[in-house]
């Protein structure tokens, strides 16, 4: 059982440093919903030091809403915005002696790309422009469009977020039980990894308990016989 463990970093939170020892891929904020050129460079440097693969985590242009509000940005503008964010991170990564390997949209952009073909195509086109893999929800429009664009389409699951009863979506953040504690996240991570539907698992880096959750998930996966390895 081979699985990647990814987390969002570079969003200005103090515990990022603790995550790099636990994850295999880092979704780095590209300075739009959070972060700056300096935080991008710091994240890339930390990832490179730990052998963690760097991915771009682009978002809607919505810093005030932390990228969690869905905007009606047209697809052609989205493609430009995502491509610009990826380019900015690639510049930061090159300055720290590493590269960007994939794209995973952030927040509301991720959810829109899961179901909206135009949005999905815009992100896939931006990823293809830079020759990067795309990480997203299994069976989503995003992965469908990524394959059509000729780039690697990688399915991911979530360790620390509750799934709906049918397993086809995440419970909304505002609903009770949407965010799992460390023990429940560890149990879910092992179950999702064993199901074999995904190649990567996400632990959200913006939770105050993110390092504890990531540590528990990391340990549980190893105890279950998983090999933690980046997908890219």
N, C-alpha and C positions, 0 to 999 in steps of 0.2 A: 504494500500500500504506500504509494508515493504521493505526497501532498505538499503544496506550497502554502505558506502562512503569510498573509499580507496585512499591512496596517497603514492607516493614513498618518502622515507625518508632515512637519513643516507648517503647521497651522498655528504656531505661536504658543503651544502648550509646554509646560516645564518638564514633562515626563518623557519626552521623545527619546532621550538618551537611553532610558531603560528598555525601550522596545527593540532597538537594533540587535541586541543579543538574543532575541527570541523569535524574530521573524526572518523570512527568507526573501521577501519582496517589500519594497517601501513605495507607497503611493504618495508622491511629493506634491503638495499644494503649489500651484504655479503662479502665485502672486495676485490672483484675482479674487477668489472668495476669502483667501487668507494668505499670509506670507509675503515675501519680498525677494529681491535678488539675493540678499544676504542670507535669508533663511533657506532659500533653495540651495545655495552653495554649502551651507552648514549641513543640511540634510544629505546632500550628495557626498560630502566628505565623510560623514559618519557612516553612511551606507557602504562606501568604498572600503573604509577601514575594517568593517565587519564582514565583507563579502556578500552584502545584501544587494540584490538587483534593484535598480531604480526604475520606477514607472511614473508617468505624468498623470496628475490628478486634476484635470481642467474642470472648469465649472461655468455656469452662467455668470455674466458680469453683474454680480449682486453681493458685493462685500458686506453691505449693511445686513442682509439676510443670511449671511454665511453660506450662500449658494443653495439654500434649502427652499427657496420659493421658485416655483416654476414660472418661467417667463415665456412670452410668445415670440421670442427671437426667431426670425425666419432662418431656414436651413442654410442659405448661402452665407449669411452673417455668422451663423454658428460655426460653419466650417472655417471661416477666417479666424474667429476668436479662438477656437480650439487649436488650430495650426500655430497661431501666435504664442499661445501658452506653452505648447510643446517646444517650440523653438527657443523660448526663453529658458525653459528647464534644460534643454540640450546645451545651451551656452554655459549655464551654471555647472552642469555635469562635466563638460569638457574642461572647465577651469579646475576641477577637482580630480581630473584623471580618470573619469568613469563615463559611462554612456547611459542613455535612456533606452529601455528595452520594450516598453509597452505603454498603452494608454488605458486608464480606467476613469470614466467620468465621475464627478463628485455629485452627491446629493440629488437635487431635483433634476439635474441634467441626466444623471444615471437612470432615474425612474422614467423620465420622458423618452429617453433613447430605447428603453426596454420595449415600448409599445408603439412609438411614433416612427414610421419608416423614414420620413424626411430628416428628422433629427438624427436617427441612427446612421443614415447614409452620410450625413455631414461629418459626423465623428469618424466613421470608417474611412472616409476620403482623406481627412486630416491625418489619420494614422498611416494610411497608405502613402501619403505624400512624404512622410518621414520614415517609412519602412518599418513601422512598429506593430507589434501584436496588439490585440484588443482584449481586455478582460471585462466580462460582463455576466449578466444573469443567464442561466441555461435556457436555451430555446427562445431567446429574446430577438427582437428585430435587430438590435445592435450586433449580435454575433452573426446573424443571418447576413447582414450587410457587410460585415467585416470579411466573411468568407467570399462574398461576391466581389469585394475589392481586392482579393488576393492576398490578404494578410492573415496571420494566425488568429483564430477566434477561440478564446479560452474561457471556459465556464467556471464561475466561482459560487461558493456558498458562504453562509454567514454563521459565525460561531456565537456571537453575542446578541443577535437580534432574533426575536421570536418569529416563526413562520405562521401563516394562516393555516387553518385546518386542512386545506387541500395541498399545502406545501408549495403553492404556485406564486406566493407573494409574501412580503414581510408585513407583519402587523405594524400599523402606523405608529410613529414615534409618540404621539400624544395619547395612545391607548394604554390601559393598564397591562403590565407584563411585557411591554414591547422590547425592553432592554433586559437581557438576562444577567444574572450574577455569575461569578466565576465558576462555581460548581456546575450550574446548569449549562453554561457556555461550553465547558469541557465535555460534558455528556453529549451535547448536541454536535460539537465538532467531530467527535469520534463517530457518531451515528451518520453524519453527512459524509464524512470521508469514506466510511465503509460502504455506503450506498453506491459509490463509484460514479456519480453523475457529474462531479466537479473535479477540477484539477487544483483549485486554490480555495483557501478559506480566509475570510476577512475577520479581523478584530478591529473595531473602530478605535482610532487613536484619540478621539476627542472626549472620551469618558474619563473622569477623574480616576477611575479604577482600571484604566486600560492596561497598565503594566501588570497588575495582579491577575487580570483576566487572561492576558496573553501568556503569562507564566503558567497558569493553570491549564490552559488549552495546550500549550507546548508540551508540558509534561504528560498530559493525558494522551496526546497523539503518540508520543514516544512509547508510553506504556502499552498502547494498543498495537505496537509493532509498526507504526508508520515511519517512513523515511521522509524527513523534512527536506525538500529540495525545491529551488525556484523552478517555475514552469518555463521561464524565458532564459 
